Amino acid sequence: MYTVKEAAQITGLTEHAVRFYTDKGLVPSVQRNQNNIRMFDEESINWLHGVKCLKQSGMPIGVIKMYVDFCLEGDSTIPQRYTLMMEHKKAALVKLEEAKQHVAHLEQKTALYQAILEHRSPDTTNPGNWDKIQHMHSDVFYSPSVRKARDLRETQLLEENTLF
């Protein structure tokens, strides 16, 4: 039998995570000794490894709890566990695509910073400078409604100047 500290060392989880997972009912085989201290056997360690794996994949605690409950019900829930995993896989693939878009954006940003550092481009990354460079990137820095209002103001100013 292992203590919380030992279970944490074995699984690579923090002691806090081990306690949290047991409190959430994700380690059904955890036991308590006569002093009400959590004690973990090999099965409990396996549950902790499984929960850690699912959590690292981005699965929410509530869904992990459903998975644990399905497992406890036995083989009759294999279709439900499969469905749960397929849904999680779909969600993970969506997050992966979002992450790819973030990386592509960061690639553009770092290329821009490189150009700024090499004095090939002005600093367009600082919102404090945008009013100085709005003529260069007005389509990027201003929403359509702001652009429309700005264009209207410019037109009005031109008309006022031509009246004199």
N, C-alpha and C positions, 0 to 999 in steps of 0.2 A: 504494500500500500504506500501511496505517495501523498505528501502534503501539497498544499497549494504551491508553495515555493518550488518543490521538486517537480511538480507537474508543469509549472511554468518553464523551468530549465529544460525539461525533456522535450517540450513542444515548441519552445522558442517564443511562447506568448509571455506577456507580462503577468504578474500576479493579479493585477487589477482585471485584466481580460479574462483570466481563468475564473475569477470570482463572478464577473459579470455574466459570462456564458453559463455558469452553473445556476446563477440566480434567474436567468431567463429560461431555464429548463432545457438547455441545449445539450446537457450532459446527463442523460437520464440515469446512468449507472453510478453517479457519484454517491458516496456514502458519507455518513457522519459518525464520528467516534463518540465515546461517552461524554466528551466535553463539547459536543456539537461542532467539532472542527471537521471541515471537508476532508475526505480521504478518497484518493483516486486509485483504482485498480487498472489493469492493462486495458480493459474495455473502455474505461473512462478516458484513458489517454488516447485511445483510438478515436473516441467521439471528439475530443479536443482537436486532434489532428484534422479530422473531417470538417469540423466547424471552421477551423483556421483556413483551410483550403477554400471553402465556400465563401467565407468573408473576404479573403484576398481576391476572389474573382468578382467582388462587388455585390454579392448577394446580400440583400437587406436581412436584418436579424429576424424579422417576422416571417420571411420566406424560409430562412434556415429552420425556424421553429416548425413550420409546416412540413419541411423535409424530414426533420427528426421524428415528428409525429407519424408521418407516413412509414418511415423505417420501423418504428415500434409496432405498427399494425401488421407488418410482415410482407411477404411476397405478393399478396393480393393487391398491394398498392404500387407495384412496379410501374403500371401504366401512368398513374398519377405522378410518380417521381420522374418518369420520362418526360411527361408534359411540362412539369415544373422546370426541369433542366433545359428543355427546348425553349421555353419562354425566357429563361434567364440568358441563354445563349443569344437569342435574338436581341435582347436588351444590351448585352455586352457588345454585340456587333455594331449596334447603333452608336454606342459610346466609343468604340474603336474608330468609326468613321468620323465622329466629332473630334476625337483626338488627332486624327490625321489632318483634319482641317486646321486645328490649332497649330500643329507642327508646320504646316504649309504657311500659315500666317506668320509664325515666328521666323521661318526661313526668309520671308520677305522683309520682315522687320530687321533681322540681323544683317541682311544685305544692304538695307537702307542705312543702318548705322555704320556699316563698313564704308559706304560711299560718303557719309558725313565725315567720318574720321579721316578719309583720304581727300577731303575737301572737293569732292565731285558733286556734292549735293548740299543744299542748305538744310538746316535742322527743321524738318517738318514734323518731328515727333513730339515736340513740346507744345501742349495746348496754350501755354503762355505766349507763344510766338505766332499763333495762328492768325491773329489780326494783322500781323505784318506780312503774311504770305497768302492771304485769302485770294489774291488775284491769281496765284499759281495753282491753287487746288480748291477752288470754291465748290466744285462738284463733289469733293470728298468731305470737306469739313462742315458743310452746311446742308441741312435737310431741305427738301423741296419747298416747304412752306417758308423757311428762312430765306432761301434763294429768291423766291418769288417776291417777298417783301423787300429784300435788298434791291432787286432789279426795279421794282416799282419806285423805290426811293431815288434810285439813280436816274430813272426816266423823269421823275418830277423835278429833280435838280437840273437836268439838262433843259427841260422846258422853261424853268424859271430863268435860267441863264440866257436863253435865246429870246426872252421877252424884252430884254433891255437893249 
